[in-house]
Amino acid sequence: MTIEIKETKDVKQNDIIDIYLANHWSSAEKPDQLFKALINSHSFITAWHHERLVELGNALSDGYLVVYYPHLIIHPDYHRKGIGKQILNKFQE
């Protein structure tokens, strides 16, 4: 399976919400706020299987010492495939 990791904010809100709904995260109940929060993060990384968004993560940082990774979420169909590790590695680059 080929997964493409991207640093792009060119993501449809519905694609993001689908992952949150599939994982039963309550953030999906506030789609506009969730989308704005993710897109405006210091860093936003996505994983794609062909044209399908399968995982995303965001980071909040002061730019010097502190980084928080508040969201790292994977569509259940793609659990246990090492994609989360790829995204964390990309953050640490």
Buried (B, 14 or more C-beta within 10 A) or exposed (E): EEBEBBEEEEBEBEBBBBBBBBBEBEBBEEBEEBBEBBBEBEBBBBBBBEEEBBBBBBBBBEEEEEBEBEBBBBBEEBEEBEBBEBBBEBBEE
